[in-house]
Amino acid sequence: MSEKDTQDLVNGFVQELRRGTIILGVLSQLKKAQYGYSLVGVLEEKGIQIDPGTLYPLLRRLEKQGLLESQWDTNEARPRKYYLLSETGKRVYEELCAEWSRMAEGIQALVEPNQKS
């Protein structure tokens, strides 16, 4: 397998890992109200790259599922829709964090021996 083929495989797997964790990352930043573009910036500052074209549909879906509440702020020149965790969203976020910790520990136990050899 060529170096390019290997890198393409790795890039595909990284994309799969990111998709599985992006919801947790987004929820983690909505304990206080934020609008979409500010959320993109906050996530990028913390090393999580997300395209606005991915984020906005995700925010709408999470709101539809009852995890987020939103409110328009029309006091600025450009109206902005602010998102915030709902009570259900807070509970889901806490459960996802607990599951993430369990999974991370399990994966770490699997890969740690491989990193030492």
C-alpha positions in Angstrom: 0.0 0.0 0.0 1.4 3.4 -0.9 2.0 6.2 1.6 -0.8 8.2 0.0 -3.2 5.2 0.3 -2.2 4.8 4.0 -2.7 8.5 4.6 -6.1 8.4 2.9 -7.2 5.6 5.2 -5.9 7.4 8.3 -7.7 10.6 7.2 -11.0 8.6 6.8 -10.7 7.1 10.2 -9.9 10.4 11.8 -13.1 11.8 10.2 -15.1 8.9 11.7 -13.6 9.6 15.1 -14.4 13.3 14.8 -18.0 12.7 13.8 -18.5 10.6 16.9 -17.1 13.3 19.3 -18.3 16.5 17.8 -21.7 16.4 19.6 -20.0 16.1 22.9 -17.7 19.0 22.0 -20.6 21.2 21.0 -22.7 20.4 24.0 -19.7 21.1 26.3 -19.6 24.7 25.1 -23.3 25.5 25.5 -23.6 25.8 29.2 -23.7 29.5 28.5 -25.6 30.9 25.5 -23.6 31.2 22.3 -24.4 31.9 18.7 -23.1 29.7 15.9 -20.1 31.7 14.7 -18.8 32.3 18.2 -19.1 28.6 18.9 -17.0 27.8 15.8 -14.3 30.1 17.2 -14.4 28.7 20.7 -14.2 25.1 19.4 -11.3 26.0 17.1 -9.4 27.6 20.0 -9.7 24.3 21.8 -8.4 22.3 18.8 -11.8 21.2 17.4 -12.2 22.2 13.8 -15.8 22.4 12.6 -17.1 23.9 9.4 -20.1 26.3 9.9 -21.9 24.2 7.2 -21.7 21.2 9.6 -22.3 23.1 12.8 -25.6 24.9 11.9 -27.5 21.8 10.8 -26.2 20.0 14.0 -27.4 22.9 16.2 -30.9 22.7 14.6 -31.0 19.0 15.0 -30.0 19.1 18.7 -32.6 21.8 19.2 -35.3 19.7 17.5 -34.3 16.8 19.8 -34.8 19.0 22.8 -31.2 19.2 23.9 -30.9 22.9 23.1 -33.0 26.0 23.5 -32.5 29.0 21.3 -33.4 32.7 21.4 -32.9 35.4 18.8 -31.0 38.6 19.8 -32.1 41.4 17.6 -30.3 44.2 19.5 -27.2 44.1 17.3 -27.0 45.2 13.7 -27.2 41.5 12.6 -29.7 39.3 14.5 -28.1 36.3 16.1 -29.6 33.1 17.3 -28.2 32.0 20.6 -28.2 28.4 21.7 -28.1 27.1 25.3 -28.3 23.6 26.8 -31.9 22.7 27.9 -32.4 20.8 31.1 -32.6 17.6 29.0 -29.5 18.7 27.2 -27.6 19.1 30.5 -28.6 15.5 31.6 -27.7 14.1 28.2 -24.4 15.9 28.3 -23.5 14.6 31.8 -24.3 11.0 30.6 -22.3 11.4 27.5 -19.3 12.7 29.5 -19.5 9.6 31.8 -19.7 7.3 28.8 -16.8 9.1 27.1 -14.7 8.6 30.3 -15.5 4.9 30.4 -14.7 4.5 26.7 -11.5 6.6 26.9 -10.2 4.5 29.8 -11.0 1.3 27.9 -9.3 2.4 24.7 -6.3 3.7 26.6 -5.9 0.3 28.3 -6.0 -1.3 24.8 -3.5 1.0 23.1 -1.1 1.8 26.0 0.7 -1.6 25.7 1.1 -1.0 21.9 2.6 2.5 22.5 5.4 1.1 24.8 6.6 -1.6 22.3 
